[in-house]
Amino acid sequence: MDQTRVDMYIMANQKYFPAEKMVYLKERLASLDESKFALLSTIEMKDPTTLLLVSIFLGSLGIDRFMIGDTGMGILKLLTGGCCGILTIIDWFTISGKTKELNFNKVMGLL
């Protein structure tokens, strides 16, 4: 794969991935062929900022957890009001990292 295309992809999508895993992602993308690189555009990635806003405003209902696919925790938060707000506050600080990790795992599943 052309290094310029890899750098452009990383620059355009760096907010979707954890910073500590960018070097590994860059190496994997460099060894990718053209057909799989085209498939990267079909992956729907979640925006960490959007999930943070959803967590702040609707986190006690568990909607943020439903959006990242964590159904069990979403149901727990829905039924308990975010465990009286404790899980809601914890998610305010962790939901962006979880979203970035989810996006990274989606891309690694394709690679």
N, C-alpha and C positions, 0 to 999 in steps of 0.2 A: 504494500500500500504506500502511496506517496505520502511523505512526511508532512507536506503542506496541507493535505486534506485532513490528516489526523490532527494537526495543530488547530485547524479551523473548527473541526468538530469539538475538540476539547474547549476551545475558547467560547464557542456558542453554547455549550451545555455544561460548563463547569459548576454552575449553581445547583445542578441536579445530583451531583456526586460528592461523596466525602473527600475532603482535601487530602487525607492521608493515603487514599487509594488511587489518586490520579496518576502516579507514576506507573503503577501496575496496569491501569486501564490504557495508558498511552502505549505501553509495550505490546499489550494484546491487540490493540487497534493497528499498530504498525505491521503486525504479522498476519493481518486479515486480508482475504482476497476481495475483489470488487463486488461479487454477488452478495456476500454477507454484509459488506459495508453498506450496500443499498438497503438491506433489511433493517439497519439501525434506525432509519427514519420512520419505520412502521411501529416502533415501540412507543407506547404512550407512557410518558413519564409524569409523575406528580410533582407539582411545584411546592417546595418546602415552605415558601412564604405564604402561599394560599392555605396550606394545611395548618400553619401556625395561627393564621387569622381565624380559621374555622375552629381550632382548638380553644382560642381565647373566647370566642362568642358562643360556641355550641359544644364545647368540650364536656360539660357536665351531662349532656345527652349521649355522649359516646360517638358522635358523628365523625369526629376525627379518626377514631379507631376503625370505624366501618370503612372509611375512605381508603385507608392503607391496607385493608384486608384482614385486620385483626378482629374478627367477628366476636370471638369469645370475650375479649376485654371490652368491646363495644357494648355488648349486652350487659356485662357487669356494671359498667359505668351508667348505662341507661336505667337499670333497675335500682341502683343505689345512689343515684345523683352524683356520680363521680366519687363514690365512697366518701360522701359528705364533703366533697371538694378536694380531698387530698390527692387523688389520682389526677384530677383536673389540673391542679397546680403543678404536679410532677410532669404532666404532659406538655405544659407550656414550655418547659425547658428541654424536653427530649424529643418532641414530635418532629422537629426539623431533621435531626440526626437519623431518626428512624425512616423518614421519608427518603433521605439521600441514600441510606443503606438499601432500601427497597428498590430504588431506581438502579443502583449499582448491581444488585442481584439479578434484576431483569436483563440488563445488558450482558452480564456474565453468562446467563442462561443461553443467550443467543450465540455468544462467542464460544 
